[in-house]
Structure formats: structure tokens, C-alpha cells
Amino acid sequence: MYLIILLLLFEYCNCQGQVTHPGYDIPSQPINNVLGGVYANNITLFFRNSPYRVQSDVTVEAGATITIETGVRLYFDTGVGLKVKGSIYAVILKHKDR
């Protein structure tokens, strides 16, 4: 179930211009929020700051949580990934419009 949620939240592409999976959009404007490295403390990825570019591997250490709000877009450079040793929490919000 978590995998399905994550796939709905994340968009994978090569930010240098090559789409790695057909059907996903390349960002039309430069991405200013860049992620990468080891996170030993909790981190929240807010929709208002989206999209995010993941330039190097992201590791969430044991005891830390990465929280991802609904609608956040993550663009991973080629060969870069997300490794969660702690917790991942995908926030799913329902809007009044729907």
C-alpha cells in the first residue's frame, strides 16, 4: 500500500532533460529546492515549496521521519534514490472541492 502511495506522490525524471519514464513531465522552470544527503532529524517536504530536485541520494536515518505533503513533486537525477531507515509518512488530504 505504501508503495502505491509513494508512486502517486513522486515523479521520476532526469532533470537534465531526459525523461526516464514515459508520461512524466519535465519541469518547465528551474527547481530551486534541492535535496540530498543524510537526514538524522525529521524533515517535512511541503507542497508550497514543491517541486524538489533530488541531486544526490537521500537517506533518512533510523529514528527520523520524512513527511511528504499531498501534491509534492520530487524529480530525481539519474541514478539517485531515497533510502528510508526510519519512517516515511505520506500525508493525503481531501479537498472540499472533490
MOZI-V538177 format. One record per backbone hydrogen bond with DSSP energy under -1.0 kcal/mol. NH is the residue of the N-H (numbers start at 1). CO is the residue of the C=O. E is the energy in kcal/mol with one decimal. If there is no record, write none. Layout:
NH_CO_E ; NH_CO_E
This chain:
5_1_-2.0 ; 6_2_-2.7 ; 7_3_-2.5 ; 8_4_-1.7 ; 9_5_-1.5 ; 10_6_-2.5 ; 11_74_-1.0 ; 14_18_-1.7 ; 17_14_-1.9 ; 24_21_-1.4 ; 35_53_-3.2 ; 37_57_-2.8 ; 39_59_-3.4 ; 43_65_-2.5 ; 45_67_-3.3 ; 49_46_-1.1 ; 50_47_-1.6 ; 52_73_-2.7 ; 53_33_-2.9 ; 54_75_-2.9 ; 55_35_-1.9 ; 58_81_-2.4 ; 59_37_-2.5 ; 60_83_-2.7 ; 61_39_-2.6 ; 64_61_-2.1 ; 66_87_-2.4 ; 67_43_-2.8 ; 68_89_-2.7 ; 69_45_-2.4 ; 72_69_-1.7 ; 75_52_-2.9 ; 77_54_-2.4 ; 80_77_-1.9 ; 83_58_-3.0 ; 85_60_-3.0 ; 86_60_-1.2 ; 87_64_-2.3 ; 89_66_-2.8 ; 91_68_-2.8 ; 98_95_-1.2
